[in-house]
Amino acid sequence: MAKVSLVNTVFVFDLDDTLYSEKDFVRSGISFVRRWLSGRSEVVNLPSLECLCINSAEWIEALMKIDEVRKITSKEELLELYRNHFPDISLRHCALDLLDLIKKKSAPIALITDGRSITQRNKLKSLNIAEYFDLIVISEEFGSQKPCLENFVEVQKRWPLMSYCYIADNTAKDFIAPKALGWTTIGLLDKGDNIHKQSLAVDEHKSPDIWVGTFEELILCHL
């Protein structure tokens, strides 16, 4: 079974649907917007949170069909409220154990994530893990997003002449750049709740070197 050394290795993580479930962020954001609207006296009879979350791709459109909502706000304002809210999210099982293990071995830890600065940093604050990362690369701040090589080369510039291990989930974009750079790549299997669905039938350059079902499996079997 493939092993990843905790010595002379930089561990790099994706954020969304890797360290936590992005569906939790979606639910948190929709709930925040619904509460904001509920606090306005002009708005009554909003759809339930469960109703909005069932078809989460259309939740803004569902709200904007309500006359009272259209009179006091816009789709753009609701989207900003959603993106900028402080989310109610939690780490995946054993994610903190993994971060602690790596930190105790004094191995560098970095984060490469796509998204808006305030959104991604609010997630890190809510999860209480920002201090674990020696380098945080957020696409809006950095100016490019996965699968661009530049985001990953930034890690190599910070820690040259080391090995690199990237842990992520999205087979559409996450593993292309690190594999091109010769990194070890580990994929966290989707248990059916990921926002971006995985395909295990992708070309080799999009597929991780190692698949794991949980962070516990990663700790016990590959470190």
C-alpha positions, -999 to 999 in steps of 0.1 A, spaced: 0 0 0 14 34 -10 29 54 18 36 92 19 65 103 40 59 129 67 96 139 64 107 164 38 71 166 24 49 197 20 12 188 25 -12 208 4 -50 207 8 -80 217 -12 -108 232 9 -143 228 -6 -157 192 -4 -123 181 9 -118 194 44 -155 200 48 -187 194 29 -196 223 6 -233 213 8 -231 225 44 -219 259 32 -248 261 7 -273 253 34 -257 278 58 -258 305 31 -294 299 21 -304 299 57 -287 332 63 -304 348 34 -338 334 44 -333 348 80 -323 382 66 -355 383 45 -376 370 74 -364 400 94 -380 424 69 -416 433 77 -426 435 41 -418 398 35 -442 370 46 -447 334 36 -412 325 25 -405 290 13 -391 267 40 -354 262 43 -358 226 34 -378 235 3 -351 260 -8 -323 235 -2 -339 206 -21 -333 226 -53 -303 246 -41 -293 255 -77 -325 275 -81 -329 290 -46 -323 326 -56 -347 324 -85 -373 308 -62 -370 338 -38 -371 364 -66 -404 350 -78 -420 365 -46 -434 400 -52 -424 412 -17 -388 401 -22 -384 417 -56 -396 450 -41 -370 452 -14 -339 436 -29 -322 422 -60 -307 389 -70 -272 405 -68 -278 416 -32 -290 382 -21 -260 366 -38 -236 390 -20 -253 382 13 -248 345 6 -212 348 -5 -201 370 24 -220 354 53 -201 337 81 -209 301 76 -220 274 100 -198 245 88 -177 218 103 -146 197 94 -149 162 80 -143 133 104 -106 130 113 -96 161 92 -83 179 124 -65 147 134 -47 147 101 -37 184 104 -25 178 139 -4 148 129 13 167 101 19 197 123 34 176 151 59 163 125 68 199 116 59 194 80 48 225 61 11 227 53 -5 248 25 -39 254 11 -48 259 -26 -85 268 -31 -106 285 -58 -131 312 -47 -135 347 -34 -112 359 -7 -139 369 19 -159 337 13 -129 313 16 -114 331 46 -147 331 64 -148 293 59 -114 290 74 -123 311 103 -155 291 109 -136 259 107 -109 274 130 -80 260 109 -64 291 94 -34 289 118 -25 254 105 -15 267 71 19 282 64 7 293 30 -28 300 17 -34 304 -20 -69 317 -28 -77 322 -65 -92 357 -62 -62 369 -43 -36 351 -64 -51 360 -98 -54 325 -112 -73 293 -104 -70 256 -108 -59 239 -130 -33 267 -136 2 256 -127 11 289 -111 -10 283 -79 10 251 -73 44 265 -84 39 291 -56 42 262 -31 74 250 -48 89 285 -47 82 287 -9 96 252 -2 121 242 -30 137 208 -32 110 190 -12 84 164 -20 48 176 -24 15 159 -16 -19 174 -27 -51 162 -11 -83 171 -29 -115 158 -45 -125 173 -78 -115 151 -108 -123 179 -132 -96 202 -121 -78 195 -88 -52 169 -99 -41 182 -133 -15 207 -122 1 188 -93 4 156 -114 21 176 -142 46 188 -116 53 153 -103 35 157 -69 18 128 -51 -19 133 -53 -46 119 -30 -83 119 -38 -110 119 -11 -139 98 -25 -173 114 -28 -199 97 -6 -227 112 -27 -229 147 -13 -202 166 -32 -212 197 -51 -190 188 -80 -195 151 -88 -165 129 -92 -158 107 -122 -136 77 -116 -134 72 -154 -112 101 -162 -78 103 -180 -48 95 -159 -37 131 -157 -70 140 -139 -70 111 -115 -52 110 -82 -24 85 -74 -43 73 -43 -80 72 -35 -91 72 1 -126 70 16 -119 90 47 -91 109 64 -90 81 90 -81 57 62 -54 82 50 -39 84 84 -39 46 91 -30 33 57 -9 59 39 11 79 64 
